[in-house]
């Protein structure tokens, strides 16, 4: 069982801890995404797992075997791991079949076995008809499939992916998110996937680990991370949100500028102002003139038509602005006064 365990994992560059006492268990056969902004430590964590970097503290174990600790690092080639980088790193002078079979050749696998396994994995990756072509003759998405096939054909215990879709255009990225998940479901390798794209993480992952400044901010299933963010950072990073602040009036009611909000989720801050998170697509705009708890009048400042939806900026009393996403059928012109409703079930009080 190739579960991966990080225990107090730490890496410093000078005085800065880029990975700071990280504890994480990746269960055998699961796909975990390390998600966060640039500089949060996710890629360094992946490189530590791969054995490219030696830790300054803590350890990494796979299937109970310690692979990394300060002063004792098993080299990458002895870890039974495959890694896919941002660049596909395909040999330009080799055919697709030769690229995919290269790792097996290095391992001295018999030629007949190499041919059989390469043919099998190219079929799974839907690349069989390109076996005799060269990388320069393929599109970016096709090259990414080849890189995946090459990583999977050696049957690694652990598969590591470092922002593998970042070089693809938007349409190919969307297609490859589902392809990555399909291949994972077919082979069920223990997979650790680094990305800064929350849509990739939501599509592919069994579990998302949100990192910030070298530490884990929150870890959980995609639904937990999105619907129950533990901090303001997670709420903003996953899916985008509106944050309003004000004093807690008791009974999970917060006064935020010109609006009184009853929160159906979360808990108020122990001291100081409480932050309230509400997603743009969960806010309701209407023409009816109604005010009260979770309702306030506002003015449309701008509207952007996005095809399947409309994106509004609504100015509230007290110079508070909310981003609101509505169905495309709801069409309010700039300057129009509307009622803004924040459903209590969609309002989450967050700790400081």
N, C-alpha and C positions, 0 to 999 in steps of 0.2 A: 504494500500500500504506500504509494509515493506522496504522502502528505508532506507539506513544506511548513516548517516551524521557524519563525524568527523570534528570538528571545533577547530582549534588551539591545537590539541591533543598533549600533552607533557608528557613524563615520564623520570625522572632522577634517576640515581643510583649514589649517591655521586655528584660529580661535572659534570658527563657526562650525557648529554641528549641523551638517546638511541632512543627516539622518540621526534622529535623536531618540534613542531608547525605544525603538519600535518593537512591539509585541504583536505577532500576527500568526495565525494558523490557517493554511490553505488546505482544505480537505482533499483527499484523493479523488480525482475525477471531476473536480469543480473548476469553474472559470471565474477567477477573481480579477477585477479591474482596479488598478491603482490610479486614482483620478485626482487631478489637482492642477493649479496654475504652474507656469514655468518657475523653476527654482524651489518647488515644494519638497523635492527629495525623491520623487517617484522613480526617475530613471536611475539615480544612484542606488536606490534600493534594488532595482532589477539587476544592475551590474554587480552588486554584492552577491545576489543569489546565484548569478551565473559564474562567479568566481573570478571576474575580471578585476575586482577591487577587494583589498583586504580590509576587514572591519577594524575599528579602534576599540570596540567593545561589543559584548554580546556574542551570540552565535547563530548559525544557520544549520538546521538539521533537515534531512530528507529521509523519510521512512525510518526515523529514529537514529540515523547515522549523521554525526556532526561533520559538515563539509567546510564550514568556515568558523574561525575564532581568531582572536588576535595572535599572530605569529604561527598560525596553523591553518593553511588554506589548501584544500584539495584543488588541483588545477582544473580549468574548465573542461578539458578533454576527457577527464575521468569522472564527470558528474552525470553522465547519461541525460543531458539536457540538450534541447535544440533552441536556438534563438533566432528570431526574425527582426531585422533592424528596419529603420525608416527607409534606407536605400535597400533595394532588393538583393544587391551583391551577387548577381548572377555572372558566371563566367561568359564573357562575350564570344569566345572562340569555341564554346561547347554548344552542342544542340540541347534542346530542352530535356530530352531523355538523359543525356550525359550529365547535365547539371543536377537533375533530380537524383541520379544514381551515384553522384560523386562521394557522398558520405558513406555509402555502402562499400564503395571501392576502397576507401581509406581504411575501413574496418575489415578488409580482406574477405568480404562475403563472396562466395562462389558466383561466377558470371551468370549462370543459369538462374540462381536465386535473385540476383540483382535485376535481371530482365523481367522476372515474374513480378517482383515487388514494385518496380518502376511502372510497369504496365497497369498494375492494380491501382496504385495511388494516382496516376494520371487520369484513370477512369473516374475515380472518386472526385477529383478536382475538376472534372469536365474539360480536360486538356489533352486527351488522347490524340486528337487529330493534329496537334501541334508538336508532337514528339520529335520530329526531324527538323523543326525550324530552329532559328537562333534567337536569342533574347531581343535583338534589335528589330526583329520582325513582328514583335508582339506589342499590344497595347499595355498601358500601365496596369490595368486590372488583370490582364492575362499574366503579366510578369509576377504580380502579387500572388496569383494562384500557384505559379511555379515555385515561388519561394515557400509557400505553405506546404506544397507537396514535398519539396526537398527536406523541410523540417520534420514532416510526419513520417517519411518513408523509413527513417532509421529507428522508429518506434521508441522515442524518448520516454523516460519516466516523467519529465517535466518539460512543458513548452513555454518559452518566454517570448513575449512580443513587445517591442519597443516602438510605439506609435506607428504601426505598420501601414496605416492608411493615410498618413499625413501628406503623401505626395500625389494622391489621387484627386481628381476633380469631384465636385459635390455629388453628381449622379453615381459615379463609380464607387465613391465612399459608401453611399447608402446601400448599393448592391453588395459590396464586400462585407459590410457589417453582418448581413444575414448569411453570407457564405461562410464567414468565420464561425458563426454559431452552428451552422449545419455540419461543418466538418468536426467541430468539437462534439456535437451530439453523436456523431458517427464513431468517434474514436475514444472519447472520454478521457483524454490525457489531463493530468493536472496542469492547468494553464494559468499563467500570471500575465496580465495584459496591461501595459502602461498607455495611458492616453490623457489628453487634456480636453477631449471632446465628450461632453456628457451624454450626447445622443448615442455615440459608440458604446459607452459604458452601459447605458440603459438597455440597448438592444442586445448586447452580447453577454453581459455578466450574470452569473448566479448571485454574486455578492460584489458590492462596490465598497472600496476603501478610499475615503476622501482624505487627502493629505494636505497639510499646511505647515510650512516652515519646519519641515523635517519630522513632523509628528502626525499621528493619525487623529483627525478631527472627529470622524464618525465612520463606522463600518456597519453594513447591513445589506439586506436585499434591496434591489432598486426601488420597490414600493415603499419600504421603510425610509430610505434616504430622501425620497421625493416628498412623501406625504407627512413624514414626521422628522423633519430636520432638527438636530439637537442644538444647533447654534445658528447665529445670523450668517456666519460665513458659509455654512453648508446650504442654507436656504437661498442665498444669493447665487452660489456657484451652480447648484443643481436646478436648472429650469428657469432661473430668474424670478425675482419676487419684488413686491413693494414692502419696504420697511417703514413703519410709523413708530414714533416714540412718544411716551408720555407717562404721567404718574398712574400708579395702580390705585383704583378707587375701592377695591375690594370685590370679592365674588367674581374674579377674573374679568373685571371691567376696567378698561384703560381709557383715559382721556388723552387723545392725540390731537392737539391743536383744536380744530373746529369740529371734531367728530368724537363721539363716545362709542367705544367698541367693546362689545362683549365677545370674549374669545372662547370658542368651543373646544380648543386644543391647547396643550402646553401649560406652562405655569409661569406666573410673573416673576420678575427679578426679585431677589431677596432685598436689595436696596437700590435706590436710584430709580431712574426711569426704566420702564419695561419696553422692550421692542416687540412689535406685532408684525408678523409676516402674513401677507395675503397675496396669492398668485394672481397675475393680471387676468388670466382667463376665467377666474372664479368670481370676479366682480361683475355686478349687474348694473347696466345703465338703462334708465327708463325716462319717460316724460312726466310721469305722475309726480305731483308736488307733494312729497311726503318727507318729513324729517323725524328724527328720533334716534334711538340706539341703533347703531350700525347703518344709519342712513344720513345723507347730507346732500345739499345742493352743490353743484359744481358747474364749471364752464369748460366746454371743449376747447382746448388750446390748439390741438392739431389732430389730424386723422390721416392715416396711411392705409391705402387699400392694398391688401396682400394676396388677393385672389380668393383663397379659402376663408379669409378672416379680415377684420379691420383692427388696426392698432391705434389706440387713442392715447393722448395725454390730456388728463382732466385736472384742472386747477381747482382746489378746494379752499375754503376760508382758512386764513392763517398762512397763506402762501405755500400750502402743501400740494404737491403734484403726484398724481397716481397714473401709472401705466395700466391701461385696460385693453384686453383683447376680446373682441366680440365676434359672433357670426357675421359674415359679410352682409347679410340682409339688414342688419341694424346700421342705418346710415344717418349720422348726425354731423352737420356741418360745423366748422370751426366757428366759435363765438356763441354756439347754442348752449342754453342752460339746461341741465339735466339733473336727475336724481341719481346719486351713486349709492348702491347698496352693497355692503360687505357681509355676506352670509356668515353668521357666527361659526358654523361648522368649518368654514374656510379660513378663519382667523386663528393664528397660532401665536400664543405668547411665548417669547424666547427669553432665556436667562441672559444676563449681561455678559 
